[in-house]
Each structure stands twice: as structure tokens, then as C-alpha cells.
Amino acid sequence: MRAGTLRERITIQAPMTVHDSQWGPTEGEAFENIATVWASVAASGAGESVRDDKVQSTISYTIKLRHLDGIDSKHRIVWRGRTLDIVSVTDPTQRRRELVIEAKEHESIIG
């Protein structure tokens, strides 16, 4: 991986366990920052779907970064103020040098 291709700053967030006095511990409603790293971010596709009488647009991204342990689809990425949900994480060479993350951004459009 060439360092010059990693031009974007991304923040990786992990879900926090929140304790509710009525319902007990729940996970996924709040997130905490676990790493801010340099990455390459490229849009890889887009689409629209209709849900509950609303049009929802989805943009897919391919993100490449240096290897980090423990990143999976429970985590999310914040990039340029956008929140991206991680779909998959792969180590393409299996040599622990880089990760390729497929992520999606969802936007609801009233319609």
C-alpha cells in the first residue's frame, strides 16, 4: 500500500453498551471513537429504493486503509461529516498490511 494514496481522514467508531435502568444494557444506540486514520475513499455505486412511502438513496464506498485489528460490520465510519455503515471488511492479501472496507451511506428523501 502506498502512503500517498491515503489522503482522507476517517474515524472508526465502535458501538457502546448503554445501561438503561428500565431495559438493562443495550448496544448500538451510541458510538465511541476508537481510531482516526488515513484512508483512501472512493464511491463505488449508488441506488434508490422506496421504503414506507419515502425514497431512500444509498451510496456505496470502497475504503482502503492500513490494517487494524478488530474492525467488523458492527463498527461504523465517519468521513467528512457523513456516517457510513460497514458492510464488509477484508484483508485482500491475508498479510495484515491493509484492509478493504465496503460501506454504505443511507439518506432518506421525503417524497
Stockholm file with secondary structure:
# STOCKHOLM 1.0

chainA/1-111         MRAGTLRERITIQAPMTVHDSQWGPTEGEAFENIATVWASVAASGAGESVRDDKVQSTISYTIKLRHLDGIDSKHRIVWRGRTLDIVSVTDPTQRRRELVIEAKEHESIIG
#=GR chainA/1-111 SS CCGGGCCEEEEEEEEEEEEETTTEEEEEEEEEEEEEEEEEEEEEEEEEEEETTEEEEEEEEEEEEECCTTCCTTCEEEETTEEEEEEEEECTTSSSSEEEEEEEEEEEECC
#=GC SS_cons         CCGGGCCEEEEEEEEEEEEETTTEEEEEEEEEEEEEEEEEEEEEEEEEEEETTEEEEEEEEEEEEECCTTCCTTCEEEETTEEEEEEEEECTTSSSSEEEEEEEEEEEECC
//
